[in-house]
């Protein structure tokens, strides 16, 4: 187990907010949560939860990163996602093992979830050259109208325990192709999987001169989750979870005229 955690950059005690390489928080005021292996009850590691100040820093950095990232040509954004797929292929065995340990899936299912991340990345790369728009005739002489898709901004992703990494990939890779940045609040029951994914993101972002494209905030739903739902700087929130919680997400986000994507069960 130790070799797997080391390969993924997981320590005995970890911090719960990050926006890039060497940009992990060092705030221990949010309280410590333990990651427990549901198969044997063993403690895998622990995480200091993000605080309100951590949240504010992450959102500001994500919004700032969006202003530049939206100007990057879509095929170039696709190259970033392509490199994410390559990095995940290299870490597939280790990350699949961590998913199995932390969530309780069999190893085959853990590996399958990471493969799903790779598959959606490959799909997203193709989309980077397919952001088509229509051209239309105008009533005005010597004029032509055209359709162009614009990114939204910093996107909030709130994922569930049962798919601790794949759901993030579905959202984050498509968002990156569109020119959006992503702020991820993973389940507090599987925080180490999120930290491992963020570490992979950090290396790829740094290799391409980026920061803040993929960010993670691990914390209580009553603090971090509610802030995401109510934050007008986050125009879209993608939520995976219960139907009851989905109703709350929908009503809260729509009240501020935000958009939501809901995967409920």
BAVO-20547 format. One record per residue (C-alpha): x, y negated, z negated; residue in one letter; residue number from 1. Coordinates in steps of 0.02 Angstrom, whole numbers, plus 32768, in hexadecimal, padded with zeros to 4 digits. Layout:
N
X, Y, Z, a, NUM
...
END
This chain:
265
8000, 8000, 8000, x, 1
808B, 7F86, 7FD4, x, 2
80DA, 7F93, 8080, x, 3
8032, 7F6A, 80D1, x, 4
8017, 7ED2, 8063, x, 5
80C9, 7E96, 8081, x, 6
80B5, 7EA5, 813E, x, 7
8018, 7E3A, 8135, x, 8
8064, 7DB8, 80C1, x, 9
7FF4, 7DE6, 802D, x, 10
803D, 7DC3, 7F81, x, 11
8006, 7DFA, 7ED4, x, 12
7FBE, 7D4C, 7EB9, x, 13
7F85, 7CE5, 7F50, x, 14
7F38, 7C3B, 7F6F, x, 15
7E90, 7C22, 7FC2, x, 16
7E9E, 7B92, 803D, x, 17
7F0A, 7B7F, 80D8, x, 18
7F0E, 7B23, 817E, x, 19
7FB5, 7B5A, 81C6, x, 20
8065, 7B99, 81A8, x, 21
80A7, 7B63, 80FD, x, 22
8001, 7B0A, 80DC, x, 23
7FB8, 7B7D, 8058, x, 24
7F70, 7B23, 7FC2, x, 25
7FCA, 7B2F, 7F1C, x, 26
7F33, 7B03, 7EB3, x, 27
7F07, 7B7D, 7E27, x, 28
7E76, 7B19, 7DDE, x, 29
7DEF, 7B7A, 7E3D, x, 30
7DFF, 7C18, 7DD7, x, 31
7E47, 7CC1, 7E04, x, 32
7DE8, 7D4D, 7E5A, x, 33
7E26, 7DFF, 7E6B, x, 34
7E18, 7E6A, 7F06, x, 35
7DE2, 7F19, 7ED3, x, 36
7DF2, 7FB7, 7F3A, x, 37
7D3E, 7FFA, 7F32, x, 38
7D7B, 80AC, 7F4C, x, 39
7DE2, 80B8, 7EAD, x, 40
7DC8, 8016, 7E4D, x, 41
7E7E, 7FE3, 7E5D, x, 42
7EAD, 7F2B, 7E67, x, 43
7EFB, 7F07, 7F11, x, 44
7F25, 7E51, 7EF0, x, 45
7EDC, 7DAE, 7EB1, x, 46
7EB3, 7D04, 7EFA, x, 47
7EA2, 7C56, 7EB2, x, 48
7DFE, 7C13, 7EF6, x, 49
7DFB, 7B6F, 7F53, x, 50
7DC5, 7AD2, 7EF9, x, 51
7D64, 7A3C, 7F38, x, 52
7E08, 79E2, 7F5C, x, 53
7E45, 7A78, 7FBF, x, 54
7DA4, 7A75, 8022, x, 55
7DB5, 79BD, 804A, x, 56
7E68, 79D3, 8085, x, 57
7E3C, 7A66, 80F6, x, 58
7DA8, 7A0E, 8146, x, 59
7E0B, 796F, 8166, x, 60
7E98, 79D1, 81B6, x, 61
7E1F, 7A37, 821F, x, 62
7DC3, 799B, 825C, x, 63
7E69, 7946, 8284, x, 64
7EA7, 79DF, 82E3, x, 65
7E06, 79E3, 8348, x, 66
7E23, 7934, 838C, x, 67
7EC0, 796F, 83E5, x, 68
7E8D, 7A23, 8407, x, 69
7DF2, 79F0, 8467, x, 70
7E63, 799C, 84E7, x, 71
7ECA, 7A3A, 8506, x, 72
7E98, 7A8D, 85AC, x, 73
7E29, 7B24, 8590, x, 74
7EA3, 7B9E, 85E5, x, 75
7F2B, 7B62, 856E, x, 76
7EB7, 7B7F, 84DC, x, 77
7E9C, 7C2A, 8525, x, 78
7F56, 7C4D, 851A, x, 79
7F4E, 7C2B, 845F, x, 80
7EC4, 7CAC, 844E, x, 81
7F25, 7D25, 84BC, x, 82
7FB8, 7D18, 8444, x, 83
7F42, 7D37, 83B3, x, 84
7F0D, 7DD9, 8407, x, 85
7FC3, 7E0C, 841D, x, 86
7FE9, 7DE6, 8366, x, 87
7F52, 7E4C, 832E, x, 88
7F8C, 7EDF, 8397, x, 89
8031, 7EDE, 833A, x, 90
7FDA, 7ED5, 8291, x, 91
7F49, 7F49, 82BA, x, 92
7F80, 7FDB, 824E, x, 93
7FA9, 7F6F, 81B7, x, 94
7F0E, 7F01, 81C3, x, 95
7E9E, 7F97, 81E3, x, 96
7EE6, 7FE9, 8147, x, 97
7EC3, 7F4C, 80E1, x, 98
7E0F, 7F46, 811F, x, 99
7DFD, 7FFB, 80EA, x, 100
7E48, 7FDB, 803E, x, 101
7DED, 7F3A, 8015, x, 102
7D43, 7F5A, 8064, x, 103
7D3A, 8017, 804D, x, 104
7D2B, 804D, 8103, x, 105
7D84, 80E7, 8141, x, 106
7E28, 80C0, 8198, x, 107
7DDE, 80E3, 8243, x, 108
7D57, 8060, 8225, x, 109
7DD7, 7FE4, 81E5, x, 110
7E40, 7FFA, 8281, x, 111
7DA3, 7FEE, 82EB, x, 112
7D78, 7F46, 829F, x, 113
7E23, 7F01, 82CA, x, 114
7E11, 7F47, 837A, x, 115
7D6E, 7EE7, 8385, x, 116
7DCF, 7E48, 835D, x, 117
7E48, 7E70, 83E9, x, 118
7DBA, 7E95, 8462, x, 119
7D5F, 7DF2, 8440, x, 120
7E04, 7D94, 8454, x, 121
7E1E, 7DE4, 84FF, x, 122
7D6B, 7DB6, 852E, x, 123
7D83, 7D03, 84F2, x, 124
7E22, 7CEE, 8558, x, 125
7DBE, 7D12, 85F5, x, 126
7D3D, 7C92, 85C2, x, 127
7DC4, 7C0C, 85BC, x, 128
7DC0, 7C08, 867B, x, 129
7D03, 7C14, 868A, x, 130
7CC4, 7B74, 8639, x, 131
7C67, 7B46, 86D7, x, 132
7BF8, 7AB0, 86F3, x, 133
7B7C, 7A81, 877B, x, 134
7B91, 79F2, 87F5, x, 135
7AF5, 7995, 882C, x, 136
7AC4, 7914, 88AD, x, 137
7A9D, 7867, 886E, x, 138
7A1C, 77E8, 88A9, x, 139
7AA7, 7767, 88AD, x, 140
7B12, 775C, 894B, x, 141
7BC6, 7798, 893C, x, 142
7BA5, 77E4, 8891, x, 143
7BA5, 7896, 8856, x, 144
7B70, 78DF, 87AF, x, 145
7BC4, 7970, 8759, x, 146
7BA9, 79D9, 86BF, x, 147
7C33, 79ED, 863E, x, 148
7C32, 7A4C, 859A, x, 149
7C76, 79F3, 8501, x, 150
7CB2, 7A45, 845F, x, 151
7C53, 7A25, 83BE, x, 152
7CDA, 7A0D, 833A, x, 153
7D11, 7A6B, 829E, x, 154
7CA4, 7B07, 8291, x, 155
7C77, 7B5C, 81ED, x, 156
7C78, 7C1A, 81E7, x, 157
7C32, 7C74, 814F, x, 158
7C4C, 7D2F, 815D, x, 159
7C10, 7DC6, 80FA, x, 160
7C66, 7E52, 809A, x, 161
7C3A, 7EE2, 810E, x, 162
7C99, 7E9D, 81A5, x, 163
7D26, 7E3B, 8152, x, 164
7D89, 7E0F, 81EF, x, 165
7D27, 7E34, 828F, x, 166
7C9D, 7DB4, 8271, x, 167
7D1F, 7D2B, 825F, x, 168
7D6D, 7D5D, 8306, x, 169
7CC5, 7D5A, 8360, x, 170
7CB1, 7CA6, 832D, x, 171
7D62, 7C61, 8324, x, 172
7DA4, 7C9E, 83CC, x, 173
7D0D, 7C61, 842E, x, 174
7D13, 7BBC, 83CF, x, 175
7DCC, 7BA7, 83F9, x, 176
7DA9, 7BC1, 84B2, x, 177
7D23, 7B39, 84A8, x, 178
7D9E, 7AC2, 8455, x, 179
7D58, 7ACF, 83A5, x, 180
7DB8, 7AED, 8304, x, 181
7D7B, 7B6A, 8282, x, 182
7D69, 7B62, 81C5, x, 183
7D4D, 7C10, 817F, x, 184
7CFE, 7C39, 80D9, x, 185
7D0F, 7CF7, 80C7, x, 186
7CB8, 7D63, 8048, x, 187
7D06, 7D57, 7F9C, x, 188
7CFC, 7E15, 7F97, x, 189
7D7C, 7E25, 8022, x, 190
7DF1, 7D8F, 8010, x, 191
7E93, 7DE8, 8039, x, 192
7E58, 7E17, 80E8, x, 193
7E3A, 7D5E, 8109, x, 194
7EE5, 7D2F, 80C6, x, 195
7F36, 7DB2, 8135, x, 196
7EDA, 7D6F, 81CF, x, 197
7F08, 7CBC, 81A2, x, 198
7FBF, 7CEE, 8195, x, 199
7FB6, 7D37, 8244, x, 200
7F62, 7C97, 8281, x, 201
7FE7, 7C2C, 822F, x, 202
8074, 7C7E, 8291, x, 203
8019, 7C70, 8337, x, 204
7FE4, 7BBC, 8319, x, 205
8095, 7B8C, 82E6, x, 206
80E0, 7BDE, 8380, x, 207
806E, 7B6F, 83EA, x, 208
8086, 7ACF, 8386, x, 209
7FDA, 7ACF, 8336, x, 210
7F95, 7AC1, 8287, x, 211
7EE2, 7ABC, 824A, x, 212
7E96, 7B1B, 82DD, x, 213
7E70, 7BB1, 826D, x, 214
7E58, 7B8C, 81B3, x, 215
7E1E, 7BF1, 811D, x, 216
7DCA, 7BBE, 807A, x, 217
7DAB, 7C46, 7FF9, x, 218
7D35, 7C10, 7F6F, x, 219
7C8D, 7C1D, 7F1C, x, 220
7BF5, 7C0F, 7F8B, x, 221
7BAA, 7B91, 7F12, x, 222
7C3F, 7B1F, 7F2F, x, 223
7C94, 7B41, 7FD6, x, 224
7BFD, 7B8C, 802E, x, 225
7B87, 7B02, 7FFD, x, 226
7C04, 7A7D, 802E, x, 227
7C12, 7AC8, 80DC, x, 228
7B55, 7ACC, 80EF, x, 229
7B42, 7A16, 80BA, x, 230
7BDB, 79CD, 8110, x, 231
7BAC, 795E, 81A4, x, 232
7C5E, 796E, 81E6, x, 233
7C36, 7A25, 820E, x, 234
7BB9, 7A22, 829F, x, 235
7BA0, 7ADE, 82A9, x, 236
7B9B, 7B65, 8223, x, 237
7B9F, 7C1D, 8251, x, 238
7B5F, 7C8A, 81C2, x, 239
7B58, 7D46, 81AD, x, 240
7AFA, 7D8B, 8117, x, 241
7A4F, 7DA8, 80CC, x, 242
79AC, 7D68, 8113, x, 243
7985, 7D05, 8076, x, 244
7A2D, 7CAE, 807A, x, 245
7A18, 7C92, 8134, x, 246
7978, 7C31, 8114, x, 247
79D8, 7BC2, 809C, x, 248
7A65, 7BA9, 8118, x, 249
79EC, 7B7D, 81A4, x, 250
7987, 7B00, 8140, x, 251
7A1F, 7AAD, 80F2, x, 252
7A81, 7A99, 8193, x, 253
79EA, 7A63, 81FB, x, 254
79BC, 79E0, 8179, x, 255
7A59, 7982, 81AC, x, 256
7A37, 79A8, 8265, x, 257
7AC3, 7A28, 826D, x, 258
7ABC, 7ACA, 82D0, x, 259
7AC3, 7B7A, 828A, x, 260
7AE4, 7C28, 82CC, x, 261
7A97, 7CAE, 825D, x, 262
7ABC, 7D68, 825A, x, 263
7A4A, 7DAB, 81D3, x, 264
7A1F, 7E54, 8189, x, 265
END
